Amino acid sequence: MWTVLLVMMLFVAITKWIMWRLYFLAVLLYYAECGIELPDTKKIREYSMKAAKKSLGIKED
């Protein structure tokens, strides 16, 4: 029984990871088709931290 539950949870996690990856690639494709410059790695890290803090409910300084 636990094995079935763990396999189902693994399936859900893998599915969510694949969907996140597809959404990320879709945004990159949108940027490329519109001719918008992609941000540099420093800016990406900055917004990644900002998004993580927002999703965890941590207030910005």
All heavy atoms as a GROMACS GRO file, in nm:
protein
  508
    1MET      N    1   0.081  -0.118   0.000
    1MET     CA    2   0.000   0.000   0.000
    1MET      C    3   0.087   0.126   0.000
    1MET      O    4   0.057   0.221  -0.072
    1MET     CB    5  -0.092   0.000   0.121
    1MET     CG    6  -0.178   0.123   0.128
    1MET     SD    7  -0.300   0.104   0.255
    1MET     CE    8  -0.314   0.269   0.308
    2TRP      N    9   0.190   0.129   0.085
    2TRP     CA   10   0.279   0.245   0.089
    2TRP      C   11   0.353   0.263  -0.043
    2TRP      O   12   0.377   0.376  -0.084
    2TRP     CB   13   0.379   0.232   0.204
    2TRP     CG   14   0.314   0.252   0.338
    2TRP    CD1   15   0.286   0.156   0.429
    2TRP    CD2   16   0.267   0.374   0.392
    2TRP    NE1   17   0.224   0.211   0.538
    2TRP    CE2   18   0.211   0.346   0.519
    2TRP    CE3   19   0.266   0.505   0.347
    2TRP    CZ2   20   0.157   0.444   0.600
    2TRP    CZ3   21   0.212   0.603   0.428
    2TRP    CH2   22   0.157   0.572   0.552
    3THR      N   23   0.384   0.152  -0.106
    3THR     CA   24   0.455   0.159  -0.233
    3THR      C   25   0.368   0.227  -0.338
    3THR      O   26   0.417   0.312  -0.414
    3THR     CB   27   0.494   0.018  -0.281
    3THR    OG1   28   0.566  -0.048  -0.176
    3THR    CG2   29   0.577   0.023  -0.406
    4VAL      N   30   0.242   0.193  -0.341
    4VAL     CA   31   0.150   0.253  -0.438
    4VAL      C   32   0.138   0.403  -0.412
    4VAL      O   33   0.143   0.484  -0.505
    4VAL     CB   34   0.011   0.186  -0.431
    4VAL    CG1   35  -0.089   0.259  -0.518
    4VAL    CG2   36   0.021   0.040  -0.471
    5LEU      N   37   0.128   0.440  -0.287
    5LEU     CA   38   0.118   0.581  -0.251
    5LEU      C   39   0.244   0.657  -0.291
    5LEU      O   40   0.237   0.766  -0.348
    5LEU     CB   41   0.093   0.596  -0.100
    5LEU     CG   42   0.078   0.739  -0.048
    5LEU    CD1   43  -0.043   0.807  -0.111
    5LEU    CD2   44   0.067   0.739   0.102
    6LEU      N   45   0.359   0.599  -0.263
    6LEU     CA   46   0.485   0.664  -0.299
    6LEU      C   47   0.502   0.675  -0.450
    6LEU      O   48   0.551   0.777  -0.501
    6LEU     CB   49   0.603   0.588  -0.239
    6LEU     CG   50   0.617   0.600  -0.087
    6LEU    CD1   51   0.728   0.509  -0.038
    6LEU    CD2   52   0.641   0.743  -0.046
    7VAL      N   53   0.460   0.574  -0.524
    7VAL     CA   54   0.468   0.578  -0.670
    7VAL      C   55   0.376   0.686  -0.724
    7VAL      O   56   0.413   0.761  -0.815
    7VAL     CB   57   0.436   0.440  -0.731
    7VAL    CG1   58   0.415   0.450  -0.881
    7VAL    CG2   59   0.546   0.341  -0.699
    8MET      N   60   0.257   0.699  -0.667
    8MET     CA   61   0.165   0.803  -0.711
    8MET      C   62   0.221   0.942  -0.681
    8MET      O   63   0.212   1.032  -0.765
    8MET     CB   64   0.028   0.784  -0.644
    8MET     CG   65  -0.050   0.668  -0.700
    8MET     SD   66  -0.209   0.627  -0.622
    8MET     CE   67  -0.266   0.775  -0.552
    9MET      N   68   0.280   0.960  -0.564
    9MET     CA   69   0.340   1.089  -0.529
    9MET      C   70   0.457   1.121  -0.621
    9MET      O   71   0.475   1.236  -0.662
    9MET     CB   72   0.384   1.088  -0.383
    9MET     CG   73   0.269   1.092  -0.286
    9MET     SD   74   0.315   1.072  -0.113
    9MET     CE   75   0.431   1.203  -0.090
   10LEU      N   76   0.536   1.020  -0.655
   10LEU     CA   77   0.647   1.040  -0.748
   10LEU      C   78   0.596   1.080  -0.885
   10LEU      O   79   0.650   1.169  -0.950
   10LEU     CB   80   0.730   0.912  -0.758
   10LEU     CG   81   0.849   0.916  -0.853
   10LEU    CD1   82   0.951   1.019  -0.807
   10LEU    CD2   83   0.912   0.779  -0.864
   11PHE      N   84   0.489   1.017  -0.930
   11PHE     CA   85   0.429   1.050  -1.059
   11PHE      C   86   0.381   1.195  -1.062
   11PHE      O   87   0.405   1.268  -1.157
   11PHE     CB   88   0.314   0.954  -1.090
   11PHE     CG   89   0.242   0.985  -1.217
   11PHE    CD1   90   0.300   0.956  -1.338
   11PHE    CD2   91   0.117   1.046  -1.214
   11PHE    CE1   92   0.234   0.987  -1.457
   11PHE    CE2   93   0.052   1.078  -1.331
   11PHE     CZ   94   0.110   1.047  -1.454
   12VAL      N   95   0.317   1.237  -0.954
   12VAL     CA   96   0.268   1.375  -0.946
   12VAL      C   97   0.385   1.473  -0.947
   12VAL      O   98   0.382   1.575  -1.016
   12VAL     CB   99   0.181   1.396  -0.820
   12VAL    CG1  100   0.153   1.543  -0.795
   12VAL    CG2  101   0.051   1.318  -0.834
   13ALA      N  102   0.491   1.442  -0.872
   13ALA     CA  103   0.608   1.530  -0.867
   13ALA      C  104   0.674   1.540  -1.003
   13ALA      O  105   0.712   1.650  -1.047
   13ALA     CB  106   0.707   1.479  -0.763
   14ILE      N  107   0.689   1.429  -1.072
   14ILE     CA  108   0.752   1.431  -1.205
   14ILE      C  109   0.665   1.507  -1.304
   14ILE      O  110   0.716   1.586  -1.384
   14ILE     CB  111   0.778   1.287  -1.254
   14ILE    CG1  112   0.890   1.223  -1.172
   14ILE    CG2  113   0.813   1.284  -1.402
   14ILE    CD1  114   0.911   1.076  -1.197
   15THR      N  115   0.535   1.490  -1.296
   15THR     CA  116   0.443   1.561  -1.385
   15THR      C  117   0.452   1.711  -1.362
   15THR      O  118   0.457   1.790  -1.457
   15THR     CB  119   0.299   1.512  -1.363
   15THR    OG1  120   0.294   1.372  -1.383
   15THR    CG2  121   0.203   1.580  -1.456
   16LYS      N  122   0.454   1.752  -1.235
   16LYS     CA  123   0.465   1.895  -1.204
   16LYS      C  124   0.597   1.952  -1.254
   16LYS      O  125   0.602   2.063  -1.305
   16LYS     CB  126   0.450   1.919  -1.054
   16LYS     CG  127   0.309   1.908  -1.006
   16LYS     CD  128   0.298   1.948  -0.862
   16LYS     CE  129   0.152   1.944  -0.821
   16LYS     NZ  130   0.127   2.020  -0.700
   17TRP      N  131   0.707   1.876  -1.239
   17TRP     CA  132   0.837   1.923  -1.285
   17TRP      C  133   0.836   1.939  -1.437
   17TRP      O  134   0.886   2.039  -1.488
   17TRP     CB  135   0.946   1.824  -1.244
   17TRP     CG  136   1.081   1.865  -1.291
   17TRP    CD1  137   1.161   1.960  -1.236
   17TRP    CD2  138   1.150   1.816  -1.406
   17TRP    NE1  139   1.276   1.972  -1.309
   17TRP    CE2  140   1.272   1.884  -1.413
   17TRP    CE3  141   1.121   1.720  -1.502
   17TRP    CZ2  142   1.364   1.859  -1.514
   17TRP    CZ3  143   1.213   1.695  -1.602
   17TRP    CH2  144   1.333   1.764  -1.607
   18ILE      N  145   0.778   1.844  -1.509
   18ILE     CA  146   0.771   1.853  -1.655
   18ILE      C  147   0.687   1.973  -1.697
   18ILE      O  148   0.725   2.048  -1.788
   18ILE     CB  149   0.716   1.723  -1.716
   18ILE    CG1  150   0.819   1.610  -1.700
   18ILE    CG2  151   0.679   1.740  -1.863
   18ILE    CD1  152   0.767   1.472  -1.736
   19MET      N  153   0.574   1.995  -1.632
   19MET     CA  154   0.490   2.109  -1.666
   19MET      C  155   0.561   2.240  -1.638
   19MET      O  156   0.556   2.334  -1.719
   19MET     CB  157   0.357   2.102  -1.589
   19MET     CG  158   0.268   1.987  -1.630
   19MET     SD  159   0.231   1.985  -1.807
   19MET     CE  160   0.137   2.134  -1.823
   20TRP      N  161   0.632   2.253  -1.525
   20TRP     CA  162   0.706   2.374  -1.494
   20TRP      C  163   0.811   2.399  -1.602
   20TRP      O  164   0.828   2.511  -1.647
   20TRP     CB  165   0.774   2.361  -1.358
   20TRP     CG  166   0.855   2.481  -1.323
   20TRP    CD1  167   0.810   2.594  -1.263
   20TRP    CD2  168   0.992   2.504  -1.352
   20TRP    NE1  169   0.912   2.685  -1.249
   20TRP    CE2  170   1.026   2.632  -1.303
   20TRP    CE3  171   1.091   2.428  -1.412
   20TRP    CZ2  172   1.153   2.685  -1.315
   20TRP    CZ3  173   1.219   2.481  -1.424
   20TRP    CH2  174   1.248   2.608  -1.375
   21ARG      N  175   0.878   2.292  -1.642
   21ARG     CA  176   0.982   2.304  -1.745
   21ARG      C  177   0.921   2.352  -1.878
   21ARG      O  178   0.978   2.438  -1.945
   21ARG     CB  179   1.047   2.167  -1.762
   21ARG     CG  180   1.167   2.165  -1.843
   21ARG     CD  181   1.285   2.204  -1.758
   21ARG     NE  182   1.402   2.188  -1.841
   21ARG     CZ  183   1.510   2.255  -1.828
   21ARG    NH1  184   1.520   2.342  -1.731
   21ARG    NH2  185   1.610   2.239  -1.909
   22LEU      N  186   0.805   2.298  -1.914
   22LEU     CA  187   0.739   2.340  -2.038
   22LEU      C  188   0.695   2.486  -2.031
   22LEU      O  189   0.708   2.560  -2.129
   22LEU     CB  190   0.620   2.250  -2.068
   22LEU     CG  191   0.653   2.109  -2.114
   22LEU    CD1  192   0.526   2.025  -2.124
   22LEU    CD2  193   0.725   2.112  -2.247
   23TYR      N  194   0.643   2.528  -1.918
   23TYR     CA  195   0.601   2.667  -1.902
   23TYR      C  196   0.722   2.760  -1.913
   23TYR      O  197   0.715   2.866  -1.976
   23TYR     CB  198   0.532   2.691  -1.768
   23TYR     CG  199   0.399   2.624  -1.754
   23TYR    CD1  200   0.354   2.577  -1.631
   23TYR    CD2  201   0.315   2.603  -1.864
   23TYR    CE1  202   0.231   2.516  -1.618
   23TYR    CE2  203   0.193   2.541  -1.851
   23TYR     CZ  204   0.152   2.498  -1.729
   23TYR     OH  205   0.031   2.436  -1.715
   24PHE      N  206   0.833   2.721  -1.852
   24PHE     CA  207   0.954   2.802  -1.858
   24PHE      C  208   1.003   2.814  -2.003
   24PHE      O  209   1.037   2.922  -2.049
   24PHE     CB  210   1.062   2.739  -1.770
   24PHE     CG  211   1.188   2.817  -1.764
   24PHE    CD1  212   1.195   2.936  -1.694
   24PHE    CD2  213   1.302   2.772  -1.830
   24PHE    CE1  214   1.312   3.009  -1.688
   24PHE    CE2  215   1.420   2.845  -1.825
   24PHE     CZ  216   1.425   2.963  -1.754
   25LEU      N  217   1.003   2.703  -2.074
   25LEU     CA  218   1.045   2.706  -2.214
   25LEU      C  219   0.949   2.788  -2.300
   25LEU      O  220   0.992   2.855  -2.394
   25LEU     CB  221   1.058   2.564  -2.268
   25LEU     CG  222   1.174   2.483  -2.210
   25LEU    CD1  223   1.168   2.338  -2.261
   25LEU    CD2  224   1.307   2.544  -2.242
   26ALA      N  225   0.821   2.785  -2.267
   26ALA     CA  226   0.724   2.865  -2.341
   26ALA      C  227   0.751   3.014  -2.322
   26ALA      O  228   0.742   3.091  -2.418
   26ALA     CB  229   0.583   2.830  -2.294
   27VAL      N  230   0.786   3.055  -2.202
   27VAL     CA  231   0.817   3.196  -2.177
   27VAL      C  232   0.943   3.235  -2.255
   27VAL      O  233   0.948   3.343  -2.316
   27VAL     CB  234   0.835   3.222  -2.026
   27VAL    CG1  235   0.894   3.359  -2.000
   27VAL    CG2  236   0.702   3.207  -1.955
   28LEU      N  237   1.044   3.149  -2.255
   28LEU     CA  238   1.165   3.179  -2.331
   28LEU      C  239   1.136   3.190  -2.480
   28LEU      O  240   1.188   3.278  -2.549
   28LEU     CB  241   1.272   3.073  -2.306
   28LEU     CG  242   1.336   3.072  -2.168
   28LEU    CD1  243   1.437   2.959  -2.159
   28LEU    CD2  244   1.402   3.205  -2.139
   29LEU      N  245   1.051   3.102  -2.530
   29LEU     CA  246   1.014   3.106  -2.672
   29LEU      C  247   0.938   3.236  -2.703
   29LEU      O  248   0.962   3.299  -2.806
   29LEU     CB  249   0.929   2.985  -2.708
   29LEU     CG  250   0.883   2.976  -2.854
   29LEU    CD1  251   1.004   2.966  -2.946
   29LEU    CD2  252   0.793   2.855  -2.872
   30TYR      N  253   0.851   3.278  -2.614
   30TYR     CA  254   0.777   3.403  -2.631
   30TYR      C  255   0.875   3.520  -2.639
   30TYR      O  256   0.862   3.607  -2.725
   30TYR     CB  257   0.679   3.422  -2.516
   30TYR     CG  258   0.611   3.556  -2.517
   30TYR    CD1  259   0.508   3.582  -2.606
   30TYR    CD2  260   0.650   3.657  -2.430
   30TYR    CE1  261   0.446   3.706  -2.609
   30TYR    CE2  262   0.589   3.781  -2.432
   30TYR     CZ  263   0.486   3.805  -2.521
   30TYR     OH  264   0.426   3.927  -2.523
   31TYR      N  265   0.971   3.523  -2.546
   31TYR     CA  266   1.071   3.629  -2.548
   31TYR      C  267   1.146   3.630  -2.681
   31TYR      O  268   1.169   3.735  -2.740
   31TYR     CB  269   1.173   3.609  -2.435
   31TYR     CG  270   1.135   3.676  -2.304
   31TYR    CD1  271   1.035   3.625  -2.223
   31TYR    CD2  272   1.201   3.788  -2.262
   31TYR    CE1  273   1.002   3.686  -2.104
   31TYR    CE2  274   1.170   3.851  -2.141
   31TYR     CZ  275   1.070   3.798  -2.064
   31TYR     OH  276   1.037   3.859  -1.946
   32ALA      N  277   1.185   3.512  -2.727
   32ALA     CA  278   1.262   3.503  -2.851
   32ALA      C  279   1.180   3.549  -2.972
   32ALA      O  280   1.230   3.621  -3.058
   32ALA     CB  281   1.310   3.360  -2.872
   33GLU      N  282   1.053   3.511  -2.978
   33GLU     CA  283   0.969   3.548  -3.091
   33GLU      C  284   0.936   3.697  -3.092
   33GLU      O  285   0.918   3.755  -3.199
   33GLU     CB  286   0.841   3.464  -3.091
   33GLU     CG  287   0.863   3.321  -3.133
   33GLU     CD  288   0.735   3.241  -3.136
   33GLU    OE1  289   0.631   3.292  -3.086
   33GLU    OE2  290   0.739   3.128  -3.186
   34CYS      N  291   0.928   3.757  -2.975
   34CYS     CA  292   0.898   3.900  -2.968
   34CYS      C  293   1.023   3.986  -2.984
   34CYS      O  294   1.013   4.108  -2.993
   34CYS     CB  295   0.831   3.933  -2.835
   34CYS     SG  296   0.665   3.868  -2.821
   35GLY      N  297   1.138   3.924  -2.985
   35GLY     CA  298   1.263   3.999  -2.999
   35GLY      C  299   1.307   4.067  -2.872
   35GLY      O  300   1.388   4.159  -2.875
   36ILE      N  301   1.254   4.024  -2.759
   36ILE     CA  302   1.290   4.082  -2.631
   36ILE      C  303   1.420   4.016  -2.584
   36ILE      O  304   1.436   3.895  -2.592
   36ILE     CB  305   1.179   4.059  -2.526
   36ILE    CG1  306   1.048   4.119  -2.574
   36ILE    CG2  307   1.219   4.115  -2.391
   36ILE    CD1  308   0.929   4.084  -2.488
   37GLU      N  309   1.513   4.098  -2.535
   37GLU     CA  310   1.639   4.043  -2.484
   37GLU      C  311   1.614   3.962  -2.358
   37GLU      O  312   1.536   4.002  -2.272
   37GLU     CB  313   1.736   4.156  -2.450
   37GLU     CG  314   1.819   4.201  -2.566
   37GLU     CD  315   1.929   4.294  -2.520
   37GLU    OE1  316   2.001   4.263  -2.423
   37GLU    OE2  317   1.940   4.400  -2.582
   38LEU      N  318   1.684   3.850  -2.347
   38LEU     CA  319   1.675   3.770  -2.225
   38LEU      C  320   1.758   3.836  -2.116
   38LEU      O  321   1.864   3.891  -2.143
   38LEU     CB  322   1.726   3.629  -2.251
   38LEU     CG  323   1.642   3.546  -2.347
   38LEU    CD1  324   1.710   3.412  -2.372
   38LEU    CD2  325   1.504   3.523  -2.292
   39PRO      N  326   1.710   3.830  -1.992
   39PRO     CA  327   1.786   3.890  -1.883
   39PRO      C  328   1.914   3.810  -1.855
   39PRO      O  329   1.922   3.692  -1.886
   39PRO     CB  330   1.690   3.883  -1.764
   39PRO     CG  331   1.593   3.778  -1.799
   39PRO     CD  332   1.584   3.774  -1.948
   40ASP      N  333   2.011   3.876  -1.792
   40ASP     CA  334   2.135   3.807  -1.757
   40ASP      C  335   2.112   3.718  -1.634
   40ASP      O  336   2.007   3.724  -1.569
   40ASP     CB  337   2.248   3.907  -1.733
   40ASP     CG  338   2.216   4.004  -1.620
   40ASP    OD1  339   2.102   4.006  -1.572
   40ASP    OD2  340   2.308   4.077  -1.580
   41THR      N  341   2.212   3.637  -1.600
   41THR     CA  342   2.196   3.540  -1.491
   41THR      C  343   2.177   3.609  -1.357
   41THR      O  344   2.104   3.556  -1.271
   41THR     CB  345   2.318   3.446  -1.484
   41THR    OG1  346   2.437   3.522  -1.472
   41THR    CG2  347   2.326   3.358  -1.606
   42LYS      N  348   2.238   3.725  -1.337
   42LYS     CA  349   2.221   3.796  -1.210
   42LYS      C  350   2.075   3.838  -1.191
   42LYS      O  351   2.018   3.820  -1.084
   42LYS     CB  352   2.311   3.920  -1.208
   42LYS     CG  353   2.308   3.996  -1.079
   42LYS     CD  354   2.401   4.115  -1.082
   42LYS     CE  355   2.389   4.193  -0.954
   42LYS     NZ  356   2.469   4.314  -0.956
   43LYS      N  357   2.013   3.889  -1.296
   43LYS     CA  358   1.873   3.931  -1.289
   43LYS      C  359   1.781   3.810  -1.269
   43LYS      O  360   1.685   3.817  -1.193
   43LYS     CB  361   1.836   4.007  -1.417
   43LYS     CG  362   1.700   4.069  -1.414
   43LYS     CD  363   1.683   4.172  -1.307
   43LYS     CE  364   1.742   4.304  -1.343
   43LYS     NZ  365   1.710   4.409  -1.244
   44ILE      N  366   1.813   3.698  -1.335
   44ILE     CA  367   1.732   3.577  -1.318
   44ILE      C  368   1.738   3.529  -1.174
   44ILE      O  369   1.636   3.492  -1.114
   44ILE     CB  370   1.779   3.468  -1.416
   44ILE    CG1  371   1.746   3.509  -1.560
   44ILE    CG2  372   1.714   3.334  -1.383
   44ILE    CD1  373   1.805   3.418  -1.665
   45ARG      N  374   1.858   3.528  -1.114
   45ARG     CA  375   1.872   3.487  -0.974
   45ARG      C  376   1.793   3.579  -0.882
   45ARG      O  377   1.729   3.535  -0.787
   45ARG     CB  378   2.019   3.486  -0.934
   45ARG     CG  379   2.085   3.357  -0.960
   45ARG     CD  380   2.217   3.344  -0.887
   45ARG     NE  381   2.304   3.263  -0.970
   45ARG     CZ  382   2.410   3.309  -1.036
   45ARG    NH1  383   2.445   3.433  -1.025
   45ARG    NH2  384   2.481   3.229  -1.110
   46GLU      N  385   1.802   3.709  -0.909
   46GLU     CA  386   1.731   3.808  -0.827
   46GLU      C  387   1.580   3.781  -0.828
   46GLU      O  388   1.516   3.778  -0.723
   46GLU     CB  389   1.761   3.947  -0.880
   46GLU     CG  390   1.690   4.059  -0.808
   46GLU     CD  391   1.716   4.194  -0.874
   46GLU    OE1  392   1.828   4.217  -0.923
   46GLU    OE2  393   1.621   4.274  -0.878
   47TYR      N  394   1.525   3.760  -0.946
   47TYR     CA  395   1.381   3.736  -0.955
   47TYR      C  396   1.342   3.597  -0.906
   47TYR      O  397   1.231   3.577  -0.856
   47TYR     CB  398   1.332   3.760  -1.097
   47TYR     CG  399   1.306   3.906  -1.122
   47TYR    CD1  400   1.401   3.986  -1.184
   47TYR    CD2  401   1.188   3.966  -1.081
   47TYR    CE1  402   1.380   4.121  -1.204
   47TYR    CE2  403   1.165   4.101  -1.100
   47TYR     CZ  404   1.261   4.178  -1.162
   47TYR     OH  405   1.239   4.312  -1.180
   48SER      N  406   1.433   3.500  -0.916
   48SER     CA  407   1.406   3.367  -0.860
   48SER      C  408   1.392   3.375  -0.709
   48SER      O  409   1.300   3.316  -0.651
   48SER     CB  410   1.518   3.270  -0.896
   48SER     OG  411   1.525   3.250  -1.034
   49MET      N  412   1.483   3.449  -0.646
   49MET     CA  413   1.474   3.466  -0.500
   49MET      C  414   1.348   3.543  -0.461
   49MET      O  415   1.282   3.510  -0.364
   49MET     CB  416   1.599   3.540  -0.448
   49MET     CG  417   1.725   3.458  -0.455
   49MET     SD  418   1.714   3.305  -0.360
   49MET     CE  419   1.700   3.369  -0.195
   50LYS      N  420   1.315   3.644  -0.539
   50LYS     CA  421   1.195   3.723  -0.512
   50LYS      C  422   1.069   3.635  -0.523
   50LYS      O  423   0.981   3.642  -0.437
   50LYS     CB  424   1.188   3.840  -0.611
   50LYS     CG  425   1.084   3.941  -0.580
   50LYS     CD  426   1.096   4.059  -0.677
   50LYS     CE  427   0.999   4.169  -0.645
   50LYS     NZ  428   1.013   4.283  -0.733
   51ALA      N  429   1.064   3.552  -0.625
   51ALA     CA  430   0.949   3.462  -0.643
   51ALA      C  431   0.943   3.358  -0.532
   51ALA      O  432   0.834   3.326  -0.482
   51ALA     CB  433   0.957   3.394  -0.779
   52ALA      N  434   1.059   3.305  -0.492
   52ALA     CA  435   1.061   3.206  -0.384
   52ALA      C  436   1.013   3.267  -0.253
   52ALA      O  437   0.933   3.207  -0.180
   52ALA     CB  438   1.202   3.150  -0.368
   53LYS      N  439   1.060   3.388  -0.224
   53LYS     CA  440   1.016   3.456  -0.101
   53LYS      C  441   0.866   3.483  -0.104
   53LYS      O  442   0.797   3.466  -0.004
   53LYS     CB  443   1.092   3.587  -0.083
   53LYS     CG  444   1.235   3.567  -0.040
   53LYS     CD  445   1.307   3.700  -0.028
   53LYS     CE  446   1.452   3.682   0.011
   53LYS     NZ  447   1.523   3.810   0.019
   54LYS      N  448   0.817   3.523  -0.219
   54LYS     CA  449   0.674   3.552  -0.231
   54LYS      C  450   0.591   3.424  -0.212
   54LYS      O  451   0.488   3.426  -0.146
   54LYS     CB  452   0.644   3.614  -0.368
   54LYS     CG  453   0.501   3.658  -0.382
   54LYS     CD  454   0.478   3.729  -0.513
   54LYS     CE  455   0.333   3.774  -0.523
   54LYS     NZ  456   0.309   3.846  -0.649
   55SER      N  457   0.636   3.314  -0.271
   55SER     CA  458   0.560   3.189  -0.259
   55SER      C  459   0.564   3.134  -0.116
   55SER      O  460   0.471   3.066  -0.074
   55SER     CB  461   0.612   3.084  -0.357
   55SER     OG  462   0.742   3.042  -0.320
   56LEU      N  463   0.671   3.166  -0.041
   56LEU     CA  464   0.683   3.120   0.098
   56LEU      C  465   0.622   3.219   0.196
   56LEU      O  466   0.614   3.192   0.315
   56LEU     CB  467   0.830   3.096   0.133
   56LEU     CG  468   0.897   2.982   0.060
   56LEU    CD1  469   1.046   2.981   0.092
   56LEU    CD2  470   0.833   2.850   0.093
   57GLY      N  471   0.580   3.335   0.146
   57GLY     CA  472   0.516   3.435   0.231
   57GLY      C  473   0.616   3.517   0.312
   57GLY      O  474   0.579   3.572   0.416
   58ILE      N  475   0.739   3.526   0.267
   58ILE     CA  476   0.841   3.605   0.337
   58ILE      C  477   0.834   3.748   0.286
   58ILE      O  478   0.833   3.773   0.167
   58ILE     CB  479   0.981   3.546   0.312
   58ILE    CG1  480   0.988   3.403   0.365
   58ILE    CG2  481   1.088   3.634   0.378
   58ILE    CD1  482   1.115   3.331   0.330
   59LYS      N  483   0.829   3.843   0.378
   59LYS     CA  484   0.818   3.983   0.341
   59LYS      C  485   0.950   4.034   0.289
   59LYS      O  486   1.057   4.000   0.338
   59LYS     CB  487   0.776   4.068   0.462
   59LYS     CG  488   0.641   4.032   0.517
   59LYS     CD  489   0.533   4.084   0.428
   59LYS     CE  490   0.398   4.051   0.491
   59LYS     NZ  491   0.290   4.085   0.407
   60GLU      N  492   0.944   4.123   0.188
   60GLU     CA  493   1.063   4.188   0.133
   60GLU      C  494   1.106   4.298   0.227
   60GLU      O  495   1.025   4.361   0.294
   60GLU     CB  496   1.032   4.247  -0.005
   60GLU     CG  497   1.014   4.144  -0.112
   60GLU     CD  498   1.145   4.085  -0.160
   60GLU    OE1  499   1.247   4.156  -0.160
   60GLU    OE2  500   1.144   3.967  -0.198
   61ASP      N  501   1.236   4.327   0.231
   61ASP     CA  502   1.288   4.437   0.314
   61ASP      C  503   1.265   4.570   0.248
   61ASP      O  504   1.270   4.590   0.135
   61ASP     CB  505   1.437   4.418   0.341
   61ASP     CG  506   1.461   4.295   0.430
   61ASP    OD1  507   1.369   4.258   0.503
   61ASP    OD2  508   1.572   4.241   0.424
   0.00000   0.00000   0.00000
